[in-house]
Amino acid sequence: MKAKLIITLGTRDLQIKPEAEAKYKGEIFRDATGRVNNQIPKYAREFGAYLLEVQEDIPDEVDIDDFKLPMLKAALEYIGQKESTFDLVFIATNQEKNEANVRYWKQDSIHIATFLQKLISEAVNGNIEVVSIGGSHIQEMGAIYNQMRDELFLDEASPIYPQSAERFYVMPQGGIDSINTSLLLNGIEFYHEAIFLRKSESSDKAEEQIFPLQHKQRMLKSNIERLLDSHQFYAVSKLLPQDSDAYKLASFAHRRYILDHEAAWQLWSEINSNKDFLTENVEFKKAVGLSNDRNHVLHAKIKDILLSTKVDYENGDYSGALMKLFILQENFMDYLLRDFLPPLSEIFNPYLPKEAINKDWELEIKRIKSLLGKKNIKEVYLKNPSPNAYKSIWNALVTKDYISVSNKQHDLVNNCWKLLNKLKGLRNKLTHGGIGASKSLLDQTVVSCSVNMNNMDDLFKSLSKLYGVQGQGHFDLLRKEILRSL
């Protein structure tokens, strides 16, 4: 069933019309205790039981037009304009007499719900079900909220389970305050698509309440803000409609975070096709967007690795951060050597036999030798490229002034390189031992490397300076743009 209407029931939801009261009095009817009575019972439990007996004794005499159904009628008219078929669920109270306050027990609506289930069966093109809330705490908001959550919203067998319908129409008005409010709060939390209804005293019609949707949107935005503070883009994307700009941006950011550059490029193409969006965000496009320019690709890649590592570290995933530092070490020189060598990943052949020579790399070495001379290139780097080979070539190019850097910049590169190699060794050691990394272990490794850095924060500051990154770079820009797009 695609749609469901959920209504809480109270003592006002079923009334006999004055002109029909005589029909429901008389000695041929019995009250809930079985005694002959010509008075219609006052309390809800007895009144509902009384009507059930009448319904059983003379079913042909019980007519829906004999009753006032103010809220139910209004709700049925509203949903009837929206849905051709729907299921109806009554939420009633049903306490154990020996556990409950007698005054509250007398007002239980369980029998009224059962009576209505039969009375309006032909008026609803769908199933009608009754669920009841009981216990000794019927007036306690917190207890009822938790009971309703556990027994009705989290139980897959419940008729109001969130996945039991595509759309929900909820009228939390007829029951007692604790029932109504608990249904409202749980409905806001659990139902992805729901319309909350209310009928005013001055109208015969049910109207949609706006504030539950507003409250849900505020809750959603608050959750998204909290997740974005720690750059959890994937979790954010799961909370957003897939056709929204915010979803596309969150998915794009996630792909960059997990270093899935091909998928990130495809997503950027989709975002870039929205001319209206990017016309309003020219600076954002310039700072975050992707292009085919080779230098841009290399810079974007190394920044993604660095920022993704920082996110893992700041979120306490120290093993994940250590793994990405290894990836960073493998790609460390690509951007710095962008004018002299292709990226290491493009030329390295992982399947090359031990004694074989990488022909592509041999050609690159010959070209570099023509610049630097044979004595500046160690023979050990001739067979297959490696991060160490790239670093050696960078040193030689700096020495020969083919790459111009200040002494301070030179020290920065060398210190970062030395520490990344030390952390690479730690990663290998921990991996072979089946042990995870910790913040203290990472900081100890930094100190032991003797590169004028005291902790991991110093390393991240140095790497950020080396690659021109401030804070969380384009991840922060994406975070702000996602929030703006909500």
C-alpha positions in Angstrom: 0.0 0.0 0.0 1.4 3.4 -1.0 -0.4 5.5 1.6 -1.6 5.2 5.2 -3.7 7.4 7.4 -2.9 7.3 11.1 -5.4 8.7 13.6 -5.2 8.8 17.4 -8.6 8.3 19.1 -10.1 9.9 22.1 -13.5 10.4 23.7 -14.6 13.2 21.3 -14.1 11.2 18.1 -17.4 9.3 18.3 -20.6 10.9 19.3 -24.2 9.9 18.7 -26.2 12.6 16.9 -29.1 13.9 19.1 -31.7 12.9 16.7 -30.4 9.3 16.8 -30.1 8.9 20.6 -33.5 7.4 21.0 -32.6 4.7 18.6 -29.7 3.7 20.8 -31.6 3.7 24.1 -34.1 1.1 25.3 -34.3 -2.1 27.3 -33.4 -4.3 24.3 -29.8 -3.0 24.7 -27.4 -3.8 27.5 -24.6 -1.8 28.9 -21.0 -3.0 29.1 -21.7 -4.8 32.4 -24.6 -6.7 30.9 -27.3 -4.9 32.8 -30.4 -3.6 31.2 -30.1 0.2 30.8 -31.9 2.9 28.8 -29.0 5.3 29.2 -26.0 5.5 26.9 -22.8 4.9 28.9 -20.7 8.0 29.7 -17.1 6.7 29.8 -15.3 5.8 26.6 -14.4 2.2 27.4 -18.0 1.3 28.4 -19.5 3.4 25.6 -17.4 1.6 23.0 -18.2 -1.8 24.4 -21.9 -0.8 24.5 -21.9 0.1 20.8 -20.1 -3.1 19.9 -22.9 -5.1 21.5 -25.5 -3.0 19.6 -23.5 -3.6 16.5 -23.6 -7.3 17.1 -27.2 -7.6 18.1 -28.7 -5.5 15.3 -26.0 -4.8 12.7 -28.5 -3.6 10.1 -29.8 -0.9 12.5 -26.4 0.7 13.1 -25.9 3.4 10.5 -22.8 5.6 10.0 -25.0 8.6 9.6 -26.2 8.2 13.2 -22.8 9.4 14.4 -20.7 12.5 14.6 -17.1 11.7 13.5 -15.6 15.2 13.5 -11.9 14.5 13.1 -12.2 11.1 11.3 -14.6 12.5 8.7 -12.3 15.5 8.1 -9.2 13.3 7.8 -11.0 10.9 5.4 -12.1 13.8 3.2 -8.6 15.2 3.1 -6.8 12.0 2.1 -9.7 11.1 -0.3 -8.7 14.1 -2.4 -5.0 12.9 -2.5 -5.2 9.1 -2.7 -7.5 6.7 -4.4 -6.6 3.8 -2.0 -5.1 3.9 1.4 -5.0 2.0 4.7 -6.3 3.4 7.9 -4.7 2.8 11.3 -6.4 3.8 14.6 -4.2 4.3 17.6 -6.1 3.6 20.8 -5.4 3.2 24.5 -6.0 -0.1 26.3 -4.7 -0.3 29.9 -4.9 -3.2 32.3 -7.4 -2.4 34.9 -5.3 -3.6 37.8 -2.3 -1.5 36.7 -3.9 1.7 35.7 -5.7 4.6 37.4 -9.4 3.7 37.2 -10.2 7.1 35.9 -7.9 6.7 33.0 -8.9 3.1 32.4 -12.5 4.1 32.0 -11.5 6.5 29.2 -9.6 3.9 27.1 -10.6 4.1 23.5 -9.9 0.5 22.4 -13.6 -0.4 22.0 -14.4 2.8 20.2 -11.6 2.0 17.7 -12.9 -1.5 17.2 -16.4 -0.2 16.7 -15.2 2.3 14.2 -13.2 -0.3 12.4 -16.5 -2.1 11.5 -18.6 1.0 11.1 -16.6 2.7 8.4 -15.2 -0.4 6.6 -17.1 0.3 3.4 -16.0 4.0 3.4 -12.3 3.1 3.2 -10.8 1.5 0.1 -8.1 -0.3 2.0 -7.4 -2.1 5.3 -8.4 -0.7 8.7 -6.3 -1.8 11.6 -6.2 -0.9 15.3 -3.1 -0.7 17.5 -3.3 0.0 21.2 -1.0 1.5 23.7 -1.2 0.2 27.3 0.8 0.1 30.5 0.6 2.0 33.8 2.3 5.1 32.5 -0.3 6.3 29.9 0.0 9.9 31.0 3.8 10.0 31.1 5.2 11.6 28.0 8.7 10.1 28.1 7.5 6.6 28.7 4.8 6.7 26.0 7.3 8.3 23.5 9.7 5.4 24.0 7.0 2.7 24.1 5.6 4.0 20.8 9.0 4.2 19.3 10.0 0.7 20.2 6.7 -1.1 19.7 5.3 0.8 16.7 8.0 2.6 14.8 10.9 0.2 15.1 8.9 -3.1 14.9 8.7 -4.3 11.3 5.5 -6.1 12.0 3.8 -2.8 13.2 1.2 -1.3 10.8 2.8 2.1 11.2 6.4 0.9 10.6 8.1 3.6 8.4 8.7 1.1 5.5 5.1 -0.1 5.5 4.0 2.6 3.2 5.4 5.2 0.8 3.4 8.2 2.2 1.8 8.8 5.6 -1.0 11.1 6.6 -0.9 11.6 10.4 -3.6 13.2 12.6 -2.3 13.2 16.2 -5.2 15.1 17.7 -7.9 12.8 19.0 -6.0 11.0 21.8 -4.6 12.2 25.1 -1.7 14.6 25.0 1.0 12.0 25.7 -0.2 9.8 22.8 -0.7 12.7 20.4 2.7 14.3 21.1 4.5 11.0 21.0 3.0 10.1 17.6 3.9 13.6 16.3 7.5 13.5 17.5 8.1 9.9 16.3 6.4 10.6 13.0 8.7 13.7 12.4 11.7 11.6 13.2 11.0 8.4 11.3 8.7 9.2 8.4 10.6 10.4 5.3 7.4 11.6 3.6 4.5 12.6 5.9 1.7 15.1 6.1 0.5 16.0 9.5 -3.1 17.0 9.8 -5.2 19.0 12.2 -8.8 20.1 12.4 -9.7 23.4 14.2 -12.8 23.7 16.2 -14.2 26.4 13.8 -13.8 24.2 10.7 -15.1 20.9 9.3 -12.0 20.4 7.3 -8.6 19.0 8.1 -5.6 21.1 7.2 -1.9 20.3 6.8 0.2 21.5 9.7 3.3 23.4 8.5 5.4 23.4 11.6 6.2 19.6 11.7 7.8 20.0 8.2 9.6 23.1 9.3 10.8 21.4 12.4 12.0 18.4 10.4 13.8 20.6 8.0 15.5 22.4 10.9 16.5 19.0 12.5 17.8 17.9 9.1 19.9 21.0 8.6 21.2 20.7 12.2 22.3 17.1 11.6 23.9 18.1 8.3 25.8 21.0 9.9 27.1 18.6 12.6 28.2 16.1 10.0 29.8 18.7 7.8 31.8 20.1 10.7 33.7 16.8 10.6 33.5 16.6 6.7 31.4 13.4 6.7 30.2 14.0 3.1 28.9 10.5 2.5 26.7 10.6 5.6 25.4 14.0 4.5 24.6 12.7 1.0 22.4 10.0 2.5 20.2 12.6 4.1 19.5 14.6 0.9 17.3 14.2 -2.1 19.3 12.8 -5.0 18.1 15.5 -7.5 19.3 18.4 -5.3 22.4 20.5 -5.8 23.4 19.8 -2.2 23.3 16.1 -2.8 25.5 16.4 -5.9 28.0 18.6 -4.1 28.1 16.2 -1.1 28.7 13.2 -3.5 31.4 15.1 -5.3 33.1 16.0 -2.1 32.9 12.3 -0.9 34.5 11.1 -4.1 37.3 13.5 -3.7 37.7 12.4 -0.1 38.0 8.7 -0.9 40.4 9.6 -3.8 38.0 8.3 -6.5 39.2 10.9 -9.0 37.4 9.5 -12.0 34.0 9.5 -10.3 34.7 12.9 -9.0 35.3 14.2 -12.5 32.0 12.7 -13.7 30.1 14.3 -10.9 31.8 17.6 -11.5 30.6 17.4 -15.2 27.0 17.1 -13.9 27.5 20.1 -11.5 29.2 22.1 -14.2 26.2 21.5 -16.6 24.0 23.6 -14.2 24.9 26.9 -15.7 22.5 28.9 -13.3 24.2 27.4 -10.3 27.8 28.0 -11.4 27.0 31.5 -12.8 26.1 32.5 -9.2 29.2 30.8 -7.8 32.1 31.8 -10.1 34.7 31.9 -7.3 33.5 28.6 -6.0 33.9 27.0 -9.4 37.4 28.5 -9.7 38.5 27.2 -6.3 36.8 23.8 -6.3 36.2 22.8 -9.9 38.2 20.3 -12.0 39.7 20.9 -15.4 41.7 18.9 -17.9 44.8 21.0 -17.4 47.6 18.6 -16.5 49.1 20.9 -13.7 45.6 21.4 -12.3 45.0 17.7 -12.2 48.2 17.0 -10.4 47.6 19.8 -7.9 44.0 18.7 -7.2 45.1 15.1 -6.7 47.8 15.9 -4.1 45.5 18.4 -2.3 42.8 15.7 -2.2 45.2 13.2 -0.6 46.4 15.8 1.9 43.0 17.0 2.9 41.5 13.5 3.1 44.4 12.5 5.4 43.7 15.6 7.6 40.0 14.7 7.8 40.8 11.1 8.9 43.3 12.3 11.5 40.9 15.0 12.9 38.1 12.4 13.1 40.3 10.0 15.1 40.9 7.5 12.2 44.6 7.4 12.8 45.1 4.1 10.9 43.3 5.6 7.9 45.4 8.7 8.1 48.6 6.7 8.2 47.5 4.8 5.1 46.9 8.0 3.3 50.2 9.4 4.4 51.7 6.4 2.6 49.7 7.3 -0.6 50.9 10.9 -0.1 54.6 9.8 0.1 54.1 7.7 -3.1 52.8 10.8 -5.0 54.8 13.4 -3.1 57.1 14.6 -5.9 54.6 14.5 -8.8 53.4 18.1 -8.5 56.9 19.4 -7.6 58.3 17.7 -10.8 55.4 18.5 -13.0 57.5 20.4 -15.5 60.1 17.6 -15.9 58.5 14.2 -15.4 55.1 12.5 -15.8 53.4 11.4 -12.6 55.0 8.3 -11.1 51.8 6.3 -11.4 51.7 6.8 -15.2 55.2 5.4 -15.8 55.7 2.9 -13.0 55.2 -0.7 -14.2 54.3 -2.9 -11.2 54.4 -6.1 -13.3 58.0 -5.6 -14.6 60.3 -8.5 -13.9 63.0 -7.9 -11.3 65.9 -7.6 -13.8 64.0 -6.0 -16.6 64.2 -2.4 -17.6 61.2 -0.1 -17.9 61.6 1.2 -21.5 59.4 4.3 -20.8 61.4 5.2 -17.8 64.7 4.6 -19.7 63.6 7.3 -22.1 62.8 9.7 -19.3 66.1 9.1 -17.7 67.9 9.8 -21.0 66.1 13.1 -21.2 67.0 14.0 -17.6 70.6 13.0 -18.2 70.8 15.4 -21.1 70.0 18.2 -18.6 72.0 17.0 -15.6 74.8 14.8 -16.9 75.3 11.1 -16.1 77.1 11.6 -12.8 74.1 13.2 -11.2 71.8 10.2 -11.8 72.4 7.1 -9.8 72.3 3.9 -11.8 70.1 2.2 -9.1 67.2 4.3 -10.4 67.5 3.2 -14.0 65.3 0.0 -14.0 62.0 1.2 -12.8 60.9 4.6 -11.3 60.2 5.0 -7.5 59.4 7.8 -5.1 63.1 7.8 -4.1 64.2 8.2 -7.8 61.9 11.2 -8.2 63.2 12.7 -5.0 66.8 12.2 -6.2 66.0 13.8 -9.5 64.3 16.8 -7.8 67.4 17.3 -5.6 69.6 17.2 -8.7 67.4 19.7 -10.6 67.5 22.0 -7.6 71.2 21.8 -7.4 71.6 22.6 -11.1 69.1 25.5 -10.7 66.5 24.0 -13.1 64.1 24.3 -10.1 64.4 27.4 -8.1 63.5 27.2 -4.4 64.6 29.1 -1.4 66.7 27.4 1.3 63.7 27.4 3.5 61.5 25.8 0.9 64.3 23.2 0.2 64.4 22.3 3.9 60.6 22.1 4.0 60.6 19.5 1.2 63.4 17.5 2.7 61.9 17.5 6.2 58.5 16.4 5.0 60.1 13.7 2.8 62.2 12.3 5.6 59.2 12.2 8.0 56.9 10.6 5.4 59.4 7.9 4.9 59.6 7.3 8.6 55.8 7.1 8.8 55.9 4.7 5.8 58.1 2.4 7.9 55.7 2.7 10.8 52.8 1.8 8.5 54.6 -1.4 7.3 55.5 -2.4 10.9 51.9 -1.9 12.2 50.5 -3.7 9.1 52.6 -6.8 9.6 51.8 -6.8 13.3 48.1 -6.4 12.7 48.1 -3.3 14.9 46.2 0.0 14.5 47.8 3.4 14.7 47.2 5.9 17.6 47.7 9.6 17.9 50.4 9.2 20.5 52.3 6.7 18.3 52.2 9.0 15.4 53.3 12.0 17.4 56.2 9.9 18.9 57.3 9.0 15.3 57.3 12.7 14.4 59.5 13.7 17.4 61.9 10.8 16.7 62.5 11.9 13.2 64.4 15.0 14.2 63.0 17.3 11.6 62.1 20.3 13.9 58.5 19.1 14.2 56.8 18.2 17.5 53.6 16.4 16.4 51.4 15.5 13.5 49.8 19.0 13.5 53.3 20.4 12.6 53.5 17.9 9.7 50.1 18.9 8.3 51.1 22.6 8.6 54.3 22.0 6.6 52.5 19.9 3.9 49.8 22.5 3.6 52.4 25.2 3.2 54.2 23.2 0.6 51.1 22.6 -1.6 49.4 25.9 -1.0 46.5 24.7 1.2 44.7 26.7 3.9 42.8 24.9 6.6 40.7 22.2 4.9 40.9 23.9 1.6 38.2 23.0 -1.0 36.6 20.7 1.5 35.7 23.7 3.6 34.4 25.5 0.5 32.3 22.5 -0.4 31.0 22.4 3.2 29.9 26.0 3.0 28.3 25.6 -0.4 26.4 22.5 0.6 24.9 24.5 3.6 24.1 27.4 1.3 22.3 25.0 -1.1 20.0 23.5 1.5 
